[in-house]
């Protein structure tokens, strides 16, 4: 059996399959296991998730799963391996809002930021106030960036259902001096920054890297 993808889903699938008696090989095209779990660990106060990653790694070894890093599962590679079964666990793609200029060189995704694949400037605007936007803002603020979090909703982290966890994000944003701008309308992104309409209906322009 071949499992494609070394994120949490792929690792768990490989472990269960091996425990059920299958001979399992796991391909991960990157140089380490973890997938998006590595991004979840990056923001402040998320160190406890490292134990989950370590658990997966230990269980893979105990279960006898053969792990191959830096191995991209192209059609040719999979056909050559000739597995009786393939489990595809390659993760998801981020949602990119349809904002003019969103594909510009000065626009980064949260994944590129949290993985430190790409660097931001010292002044950063984060678009989107869900928990991912909050955690990305905290990640950057902890590293010393001047962060402004802008979003359409009335308050940050509204996608977090439990009020205690939502309060945690509110408190942390204040602690890390993240500027919060709710109820905005996005205008357009240019190489110099982003234009917005604030909740008072006034158009503002942020000369910051997105």
PASEBA-1860 file (N, C-alpha, C; in nm, 3 decimals):
! residues 210
1> XXXXXXXX> 0.084/-0.119/0.000/0.000/0.000/0.000/0.087/0.124/0.000 ~ 0.043/0.225/-0.075/0.117/0.351/-0.083/0.029/0.464/-0.029 ~ 0.082/0.542/0.063/0.016/0.662/0.113/0.093/0.782/0.060 ~ 0.022/0.874/-0.004/0.085/0.992/-0.061/0.050/1.112/0.026 ~ 0.150/1.169/0.090/0.130/1.286/0.175/0.165/1.257/0.320 ~ 0.256/1.338/0.374/0.304/1.316/0.510/0.247/1.412/0.612 ~ 0.128/1.464/0.587/0.061/1.547/0.686/-0.011/1.461/0.789 ~ -0.090/1.521/0.878/-0.159/1.443/0.982/-0.249/1.333/0.925
9> XXXXXXXX> -0.324/1.365/0.817/-0.412/1.265/0.758/-0.336/1.149/0.698 ~ -0.230/1.180/0.626/-0.149/1.075/0.564/-0.080/0.988/0.667 ~ -0.025/1.051/0.770/0.043/0.973/0.875/-0.054/0.882/0.948 ~ -0.172/0.935/0.983/-0.270/0.853/1.054/-0.320/0.738/0.968 ~ -0.344/0.765/0.840/-0.388/0.659/0.749/-0.283/0.550/0.738 ~ -0.158/0.591/0.727/-0.048/0.494/0.716/-0.037/0.408/0.842 ~ -0.051/0.472/0.958/-0.040/0.400/1.085/-0.152/0.297/1.098 ~ -0.275/0.339/1.071/-0.389/0.246/1.084/-0.377/0.131/0.986
17> XXXXXXXX> -0.338/0.162/0.862/-0.324/0.056/0.762/-0.218/-0.044/0.803 ~ -0.106/0.006/0.855/0.002/-0.084/0.898/-0.042/-0.169/1.018 ~ -0.116/-0.108/1.110/-0.164/-0.183/1.226/-0.263/-0.292/1.188 ~ -0.329/-0.274/1.072/-0.422/-0.376/1.022/-0.352/-0.482/0.939 ~ -0.219/-0.473/0.930/-0.144/-0.579/0.864/-0.094/-0.548/0.724 ~ -0.117/-0.429/0.674/-0.070/-0.393/0.540/0.077/-0.355/0.542 ~ 0.142/-0.379/0.430/0.280/-0.335/0.410/0.273/-0.194/0.350 ~ 0.306/-0.092/0.431/0.277/0.047/0.394/0.405/0.127/0.369
25> XXXXXXXX> 0.402/0.201/0.259/0.506/0.299/0.229/0.441/0.436/0.219 ~ 0.503/0.537/0.279/0.451/0.672/0.276/0.549/0.762/0.200 ~ 0.497/0.833/0.099/0.577/0.929/0.023/0.542/1.071/0.068 ~ 0.644/1.149/0.097/0.627/1.291/0.129/0.725/1.370/0.042 ~ 0.670/1.462/-0.038/0.757/1.534/-0.132/0.847/1.637/-0.064 ~ 0.812/1.677/0.059/0.898/1.769/0.133/1.008/1.696/0.208 ~ 1.086/1.775/0.282/1.199/1.714/0.353/1.168/1.679/0.498 ~ 1.039/1.694/0.538/1.001/1.654/0.673/0.853/1.621/0.679
33> XXXXXXXX> 0.818/1.541/0.778/0.679/1.505/0.800/0.607/1.617/0.875 ~ 0.475/1.621/0.861/0.397/1.715/0.939/0.293/1.789/0.859 ~ 0.325/1.825/0.733/0.228/1.897/0.652/0.182/2.025/0.719 ~ 0.051/2.049/0.720/-0.001/2.171/0.778/0.006/2.174/0.930 ~ 0.035/2.059/0.990/0.057/2.057/1.135/0.180/2.142/1.169 ~ 0.277/2.148/1.080/0.395/2.232/1.101/0.356/2.379/1.104 ~ 0.254/2.417/1.025/0.208/2.555/1.026/0.129/2.584/1.153 ~ 0.053/2.486/1.199/-0.026/2.504/1.321/0.063/2.523/1.443
41> XXXXXXXX> 0.182/2.467/1.440/0.275/2.476/1.552/0.341/2.614/1.560 ~ 0.348/2.683/1.446/0.429/2.805/1.436/0.381/2.922/1.523 ~ 0.251/2.953/1.533/0.208/3.069/1.613/0.239/3.052/1.762 ~ 0.232/3.162/1.838/0.258/3.153/1.983/0.162/3.060/2.054 ~ 0.210/2.997/2.160/0.131/2.911/2.248/0.079/2.785/2.181 ~ 0.145/2.739/2.076/0.100/2.618/2.007/0.201/2.505/2.019 ~ 0.295/2.519/2.113/0.400/2.418/2.128/0.347/2.281/2.164 ~ 0.227/2.277/2.226/0.172/2.148/2.266/0.145/2.058/2.146
49> XXXXXXXX> 0.128/2.119/2.029/0.103/2.039/1.909/0.228/1.964/1.863 ~ 0.344/2.005/1.913/0.466/1.932/1.879/0.459/1.789/1.931 ~ 0.392/1.771/2.045/0.380/1.636/2.101/0.296/1.547/2.010 ~ 0.197/1.607/1.943/0.116/1.530/1.848/0.200/1.487/1.729 ~ 0.282/1.576/1.678/0.370/1.541/1.567/0.468/1.432/1.608 ~ 0.524/1.445/1.726/0.616/1.341/1.774/0.545/1.207/1.790 ~ 0.419/1.212/1.834/0.339/1.090/1.849/0.325/1.019/1.714 ~ 0.289/1.096/1.611/0.275/1.037/1.478/0.406/0.971/1.433
57> XXXXXXXX> 0.517/1.040/1.453/0.646/0.988/1.409/0.681/0.858/1.480 ~ 0.655/0.854/1.610/0.683/0.733/1.689/0.595/0.618/1.641 ~ 0.466/0.647/1.618/0.374/0.542/1.575/0.406/0.491/1.435 ~ 0.454/0.578/1.349/0.497/0.533/1.215/0.609/0.431/1.227 ~ 0.704/0.461/1.315/0.817/0.369/1.335/0.771/0.237/1.397 ~ 0.689/0.248/1.502/0.640/0.128/1.570/0.557/0.040/1.477 ~ 0.483/0.104/1.386/0.394/0.029/1.297/0.467/-0.028/1.176 ~ 0.593/0.008/1.161/0.671/-0.046/1.049/0.645/0.022/0.916
65> XXXXXXXX> 0.593/0.144/0.917/0.571/0.218/0.792/0.704/0.265/0.736 ~ 0.726/0.241/0.609/0.846/0.290/0.543/0.819/0.432/0.494 ~ 0.894/0.528/0.545/0.875/0.669/0.510/0.985/0.714/0.416 ~ 0.945/0.771/0.303/1.040/0.825/0.207/1.014/0.975/0.189 ~ 1.108/1.056/0.239/1.098/1.200/0.225/1.158/1.245/0.092 ~ 1.126/1.368/0.055/1.174/1.422/-0.074/1.136/1.331/-0.191 ~ 1.019/1.272/-0.181/0.973/1.177/-0.281/0.838/1.224/-0.336 ~ 0.839/1.279/-0.455/0.716/1.327/-0.516/0.647/1.214/-0.591
73> XXXXXXXX> 0.519/1.196/-0.563/0.445/1.084/-0.621/0.390/1.123/-0.758 ~ 0.478/1.130/-0.855/0.434/1.156/-0.992/0.367/1.030/-1.048 ~ 0.289/1.041/-1.154/0.227/0.921/-1.213/0.330/0.813/-1.246 ~ 0.446/0.854/-1.297/0.550/0.757/-1.332/0.601/0.684/-1.208 ~ 0.625/0.762/-1.101/0.678/0.703/-0.977/0.578/0.604/-0.918 ~ 0.450/0.643/-0.915/0.347/0.555/-0.858/0.332/0.429/-0.943 ~ 0.332/0.445/-1.074/0.318/0.329/-1.163/0.435/0.233/-1.146 ~ 0.555/0.290/-1.130/0.674/0.206/-1.112/0.669/0.132/-0.979
81> XXXXXXXX> 0.619/0.196/-0.876/0.607/0.132/-0.744/0.502/0.021/-0.746 ~ 0.398/0.041/-0.828/0.293/-0.059/-0.848/0.226/-0.105/-0.718 ~ 0.169/-0.013/-0.641/0.101/-0.053/-0.519/-0.034/-0.116/-0.549 ~ -0.081/-0.201/-0.459/-0.214/-0.258/-0.477/-0.322/-0.157/-0.441 ~ -0.288/-0.063/-0.353/-0.381/0.041/-0.310/-0.305/0.172/-0.289 ~ -0.369/0.284/-0.324/-0.309/0.417/-0.301/-0.405/0.500/-0.217 ~ -0.354/0.560/-0.111/-0.430/0.656/-0.032/-0.370/0.793/-0.058 ~ -0.452/0.885/-0.109/-0.406/1.020/-0.141/-0.445/1.113/-0.027
89> XXXXXXXX> -0.344/1.172/0.037/-0.366/1.264/0.150/-0.273/1.384/0.132 ~ -0.299/1.456/0.024/-0.206/1.563/-0.015/-0.246/1.700/0.038 ~ -0.348/1.707/0.123/-0.384/1.835/0.184/-0.477/1.918/0.097 ~ -0.486/2.045/0.131/-0.579/2.136/0.064/-0.505/2.255/0.006 ~ -0.579/2.336/-0.067/-0.525/2.460/-0.122/-0.591/2.578/-0.051 ~ -0.516/2.684/-0.023/-0.576/2.799/0.047/-0.676/2.872/-0.040 ~ -0.779/2.927/0.023/-0.877/3.009/-0.048/-0.818/3.149/-0.068 ~ -0.817/3.195/-0.192/-0.765/3.327/-0.224/-0.883/3.416/-0.264
97> XXXXXXXX> -0.912/3.521/-0.187/-1.027/3.607/-0.220/-1.005/3.683/-0.350 ~ -1.113/3.715/-0.415/-1.105/3.784/-0.544/-1.095/3.935/-0.521 ~ -0.976/3.979/-0.485/-0.949/4.121/-0.460/-0.853/4.169/-0.568 ~ -0.881/4.280/-0.633/-0.788/4.331/-0.734/-0.647/4.346/-0.678 ~ -0.550/4.288/-0.748/-0.411/4.295/-0.704/-0.367/4.184/-0.613 ~ -0.457/4.087/-0.584/-0.423/3.983/-0.486/-0.312/3.890/-0.533 ~ -0.285/3.890/-0.664/-0.178/3.804/-0.716/-0.045/3.879/-0.730 ~ -0.037/3.997/-0.672/0.085/4.076/-0.680/0.201/4.015/-0.603
105> XXXXXXXX> 0.321/4.059/-0.637/0.442/4.004/-0.574/0.451/4.038/-0.426 ~ 0.382/4.142/-0.382/0.386/4.181/-0.241/0.278/4.115/-0.157 ~ 0.208/4.018/-0.215/0.101/3.947/-0.142/0.146/3.804/-0.114 ~ 0.141/3.767/0.012/0.182/3.633/0.054/0.063/3.561/0.118 ~ 0.062/3.429/0.110/-0.041/3.352/0.180/0.006/3.324/0.322 ~ -0.089/3.289/0.408/-0.052/3.257/0.546/0.043/3.139/0.552 ~ 0.029/3.047/0.459/0.117/2.929/0.459/0.261/2.968/0.428 ~ 0.277/3.060/0.334/0.412/3.105/0.300/0.476/3.179/0.416
113> XXXXXXXX> 0.392/3.248/0.495/0.443/3.323/0.610/0.476/3.231/0.726 ~ 0.380/3.144/0.764/0.399/3.058/0.880/0.510/2.956/0.860 ~ 0.528/2.911/0.736/0.636/2.817/0.707/0.770/2.888/0.691 ~ 0.767/3.021/0.688/0.884/3.105/0.665/0.949/3.078/0.530 ~ 0.865/3.030/0.440/0.910/3.011/0.301/0.943/3.146/0.239 ~ 0.865/3.250/0.276/0.889/3.385/0.228/0.885/3.482/0.345 ~ 0.955/3.592/0.331/0.964/3.691/0.438/0.877/3.813/0.406 ~ 0.823/3.873/0.511/0.747/3.996/0.496/0.837/4.114/0.529
121> XXXXXXXX> 0.786/4.234/0.509/0.854/4.352/0.556/0.824/4.373/0.704 ~ 0.869/4.485/0.759/0.846/4.513/0.901/0.703/4.556/0.928 ~ 0.638/4.617/0.828/0.499/4.658/0.844/0.412/4.569/0.756 ~ 0.313/4.507/0.819/0.235/4.406/0.749/0.086/4.428/0.772 ~ 0.008/4.414/0.665/-0.137/4.410/0.676/-0.182/4.266/0.654 ~ -0.258/4.212/0.746/-0.313/4.078/0.733/-0.461/4.093/0.699 ~ -0.501/4.035/0.586/-0.641/4.042/0.543/-0.715/3.917/0.589 ~ -0.817/3.934/0.671/-0.896/3.822/0.718/-0.881/3.802/0.867
129> XXXXXXXX> -0.992/3.809/0.941/-0.986/3.806/1.086/-1.030/3.677/1.151 ~ -1.034/3.568/1.074/-1.061/3.438/1.136/-0.942/3.394/1.220 ~ -0.951/3.273/1.277/-0.843/3.231/1.366/-0.709/3.218/1.294 ~ -0.712/3.184/1.164/-0.586/3.175/1.089/-0.524/3.314/1.073 ~ -0.608/3.413/1.042/-0.558/3.549/1.032/-0.503/3.598/1.165 ~ -0.573/3.565/1.274/-0.527/3.603/1.407/-0.392/3.538/1.440 ~ -0.381/3.409/1.412/-0.257/3.339/1.445/-0.140/3.387/1.358 ~ -0.169/3.418/1.233/-0.064/3.471/1.146/-0.019/3.608/1.197
137> XXXXXXXX> -0.115/3.690/1.240/-0.082/3.821/1.296/0.005/3.808/1.420 ~ -0.031/3.716/1.509/0.046/3.695/1.631/0.186/3.642/1.601 ~ 0.195/3.554/1.503/0.324/3.498/1.461/0.417/3.611/1.416 ~ 0.365/3.701/1.335/0.446/3.812/1.283/0.477/3.914/1.392 ~ 0.377/3.943/1.476/0.399/4.041/1.583/0.505/3.993/1.682 ~ 0.504/3.863/1.710/0.604/3.808/1.802/0.745/3.823/1.746 ~ 0.756/3.825/1.614/0.887/3.842/1.550/0.925/3.989/1.532 ~ 0.839/4.079/1.582/0.874/4.220/1.581/0.811/4.303/1.471
145> XXXXXXXX> 0.723/4.245/1.393/0.658/4.320/1.285/0.548/4.410/1.341 ~ 0.524/4.520/1.272/0.413/4.610/1.302/0.293/4.560/1.221 ~ 0.195/4.500/1.288/0.088/4.426/1.220/-0.046/4.496/1.235 ~ -0.118/4.508/1.125/-0.256/4.553/1.125/-0.343/4.441/1.069 ~ -0.443/4.402/1.146/-0.536/4.295/1.106/-0.666/4.358/1.062 ~ -0.704/4.338/0.936/-0.827/4.397/0.883/-0.921/4.286/0.837 ~ -1.051/4.307/0.856/-1.147/4.201/0.823/-1.287/4.259/0.809 ~ -1.375/4.181/0.745/-1.511/4.226/0.716/-1.606/4.212/0.835
153> XXXXXXXX> -1.581/4.118/0.922/-1.674/4.088/1.032/-1.662/4.192/1.145 ~ -1.745/4.175/1.248/-1.751/4.273/1.356/-1.641/4.258/1.459 ~ -1.582/4.139/1.469/-1.475/4.115/1.565/-1.387/4.001/1.517 ~ -1.265/3.993/1.567/-1.176/3.886/1.521/-1.217/3.750/1.577 ~ -1.177/3.646/1.505/-1.194/3.506/1.549/-1.339/3.465/1.565 ~ -1.427/3.518/1.484/-1.568/3.479/1.493/-1.591/3.335/1.451 ~ -1.496/3.277/1.376/-1.511/3.137/1.337/-1.473/3.041/1.450 ~ -1.426/3.095/1.561/-1.397/3.014/1.679/-1.525/3.009/1.763
161> XXXXXXXX> -1.581/2.891/1.780/-1.715/2.878/1.838/-1.719/2.907/1.988 ~ -1.622/2.858/2.062/-1.627/2.873/2.207/-1.576/3.011/2.247 ~ -1.651/3.081/2.331/-1.617/3.218/2.367/-1.484/3.228/2.440 ~ -1.447/3.124/2.516/-1.320/3.129/2.591/-1.201/3.134/2.495 ~ -1.207/3.052/2.389/-1.097/3.051/2.293/-1.098/3.180/2.209 ~ -1.218/3.230/2.181/-1.228/3.356/2.108/-1.168/3.470/2.191 ~ -1.194/3.469/2.321/-1.138/3.570/2.411/-0.985/3.560/2.415 ~ -0.935/3.437/2.406/-0.790/3.419/2.404/-0.728/3.498/2.288
169> XXXXXXXX> -0.788/3.487/2.169/-0.734/3.560/2.054/-0.747/3.711/2.075 ~ -0.858/3.756/2.128/-0.877/3.899/2.153/-0.767/3.950/2.246 ~ -0.743/3.876/2.355/-0.644/3.917/2.454/-0.503/3.915/2.395 ~ -0.474/3.813/2.316/-0.340/3.801/2.259/-0.312/3.911/2.157 ~ -0.412/3.946/2.078/-0.394/4.054/1.981/-0.359/4.184/2.052 ~ -0.424/4.210/2.167/-0.392/4.328/2.246/-0.252/4.317/2.305 ~ -0.219/4.199/2.359/-0.089/4.179/2.421/0.026/4.203/2.323 ~ 0.007/4.162/2.198/0.113/4.176/2.098/0.099/4.305/2.016
177> XXXXXXXX> 0.009/4.393/2.061/-0.007/4.525/1.997/-0.043/4.517/1.849 ~ -0.126/4.418/1.815/-0.175/4.409/1.678/-0.291/4.507/1.662 ~ -0.281/4.595/1.565/-0.390/4.690/1.539/-0.503/4.616/1.467 ~ -0.625/4.635/1.515/-0.742/4.563/1.465/-0.838/4.661/1.397 ~ -0.876/4.629/1.273/-0.970/4.713/1.199/-1.084/4.626/1.147 ~ -1.199/4.625/1.218/-1.313/4.542/1.175/-1.401/4.613/1.073 ~ -1.490/4.537/1.013/-1.597/4.586/0.926/-1.545/4.673/0.810 ~ -1.438/4.626/0.748/-1.384/4.700/0.634/-1.440/4.643/0.504
185> XXXXXXXX> -1.429/4.721/0.399/-1.452/4.673/0.264/-1.319/4.681/0.191 ~ -1.279/4.569/0.131/-1.152/4.567/0.060/-1.163/4.641/-0.072 ~ -1.063/4.723/-0.100/-1.057/4.793/-0.228/-0.968/4.720/-0.325 ~ -0.841/4.763/-0.331/-0.747/4.694/-0.417/-0.609/4.696/-0.356 ~ -0.528/4.602/-0.401/-0.390/4.592/-0.354/-0.298/4.641/-0.465 ~ -0.205/4.727/-0.428/-0.107/4.777/-0.524/0.033/4.743/-0.471 ~ 0.137/4.764/-0.551/0.272/4.740/-0.501/0.308/4.824/-0.378 ~ 0.233/4.930/-0.352/0.263/5.018/-0.239/0.179/4.989/-0.116
193> XXXXXXXX> 0.072/4.911/-0.129/-0.012/4.883/-0.014/-0.151/4.841/-0.054 ~ -0.247/4.866/0.036/-0.384/4.821/0.012/-0.482/4.932/0.049 ~ -0.583/4.950/-0.035/-0.688/5.048/-0.007/-0.809/4.979/0.054 ~ -0.868/5.044/0.154/-0.981/4.988/0.226/-1.083/5.098/0.252 ~ -1.205/5.057/0.276/-1.307/5.148/0.328/-1.339/5.103/0.470 ~ -1.319/5.192/0.568/-1.341/5.152/0.707/-1.490/5.154/0.742 ~ -1.522/5.117/0.866/-1.663/5.102/0.904/-1.737/5.236/0.907 ~ -1.661/5.347/0.911/-1.723/5.480/0.903/-1.747/5.524/0.760
201> XXXXXXXX> -1.705/5.439/0.663/-1.724/5.472/0.523/-1.614/5.556/0.463 ~ -1.505/5.572/0.536/-1.393/5.651/0.487/-1.291/5.560/0.419 ~ -1.243/5.602/0.302/-1.142/5.524/0.230/-1.005/5.555/0.287 ~ -0.931/5.447/0.319/-0.796/5.462/0.373/-0.701/5.379/0.290 ~ -0.573/5.416/0.293/-0.472/5.343/0.218/-0.357/5.310/0.312 ~ -0.327/5.182/0.321/-0.219/5.137/0.409/-0.094/5.112/0.327 ~ 0.010/5.189/0.354/0.136/5.174/0.283/0.221/5.068/0.353 ~ 0.175/4.946/0.342/0.241/4.836/0.412/0.243/4.714/0.324
209> XX> 0.341/4.628/0.353/0.347/4.501/0.281/0.235/4.410/0.330 ~ 0.168/4.342/0.239/0.052/4.261/0.274/0.095/4.127/0.332
END
